Amino acid sequence: MIRISLDAMGGDFGPAVVIPGAAKALERHPDATFLIFGRKDECEPILDRFPKLKEKSTFHDCEVAVAMDEKPSAALRRGRYVSSMWRSIEAVKTGEADVVVSAGNTGALMAMAKFCLRTMATIERPAIAGIWPTLRGESIVLDVGATIGADAQQLLDFALMGGAMARALFEIDRPTVGLLNVGVEEVKGQEEVREAGRMIREANLSTISYHGFVEGDDIGRGVVDVVVTEGFTGNIALKTAEGTAKQMAELLRSAMSRTIWAKIGYLFAKGAFDRLREKMDPRKVNGGVFLGLNGIVIKSHGGTDAEGYASAIDVGYDMVRNALNDKIAQDLKTYHARRLPPAGPEEAA
C-alpha cells in the first residue's frame, strides 16, 4: 500500500482539481491511500462527491494556504507547521506518507521541503527533474528550475540522481546520460560543464552510461535518457519547449480551418492528429520530481486539470514503488566510497 499526501490548497484551482485528480489516480492505483490537507469548508463538499476516494482518505483541516504569488521566505514564515503545504510535506517526514504531491508555489514548496525534509548527505543542492516527451518516448531533464548555476560536482550529483530516477521510472538498468552544452566537442562550453564531463567520464559509474555533451535539439530527439544542466538553462529550455508546442498547435489549428479543402483534409487525417495531440498533451507528462531530499516530493503544474494532477500522482506512485530514494542513496554511497583514498596501514589496522 502506497500512502500519498496531497496539498489540496495548492495550484490555481485548489481542491476543485486536486480531489478529482486523486479520484482518477485511485482508479489506476487501487492500492493507494491518501492524506488530504486543506480547508475543511472547501474540501469536504468536493470529497463527498467521490465516495471511493473518501473511503481511502484521511482528511486534515488546515486553515492556512500558501498563495501562488507568495515569496518563499514569507510563505515559510507564515505557513511553517500550519499550512496545508507544510503539513503535507511533514507527513512524509514523520513516516505517515510515502510521497507528497503539490501544485502550489514552486519556490515555497522547495523552501519548505528543504527546511522540513533536509537534503541527503553529500547533496549540496536539490534539483527538479522533469519528464520530457521525445521522438523515442520520454527522457528526464534536470535541473529545470531549482538551482541557478551549478559547479561540476553538483552537475555530477544531478547525473547520479537523474540516472536513479530513470531506473525507477523507465526501469532501465543503465540509462544514458548527457550534459547539455553549446556543442558536442569537448573543448566547447563553460568550464564547469567541461569539468563535470571529465569527472563523470573518469568516475566510470556502473549505474549510468555517460554519452557526453548533447545540444538543445538532442533533447526532443531523445538521444539520451537523462539530460543534465543547471536550473537557469533548464528552466528556459522547458518554457521554450512548452511555448513552441502551443505555438505549433495554434498554427496547425489555424491552417486546418482556413479553407473548406483544409477542413476536409483534416477529417481524413483526424486519427493522425488525435495521436499527435495525445503525444503532445502536457497533462500526460505532468509532475516534476524534487531530487536530493530525504523524502519524495512531486510538483504538479499549477494550472493543470484533474487529469494532469492524476498524472503527477502517477509519477509519485511510481517513484515510491520503484524505491527512488533508495536508489539515489545507494548510488551516492557507491560513488563517494570510491572517491575516498585507500586506507594506510594504521587506518586499516
Secondary structure, 3 states (H helix, E strand, C coil): CEEEEEECCCCCCCHHHHHHHHHHHHHHCCCEEEEEEECHHHHHHHHCCCHHHHHCEEEEECCECCCCCCCHHHHHHHHCCCEHHHHHHHHHHCCCCCEEEECCCHHHHHHHHHHHHCECCCCCCCEEEEEEEECCEEEEEECCCCCCCCCHHHHHHHHHHHHHHHHHHCCCCCCEEEEECCCCCCCCCCHHHHHHHHHHHHHCCCCCEEEEEECHHHHHHCCCCEEECCHHHHHHHHHHHHHHHHHHHHHHHHHHCCCHHHHHHHHHCHHHHHHHHHHHCHHHHCCEEEECECCEEEECCCCCCHHHHHHHHHHHHHHHHCCHHHHHHHHHHHHHHHHCCCCCHHHHC
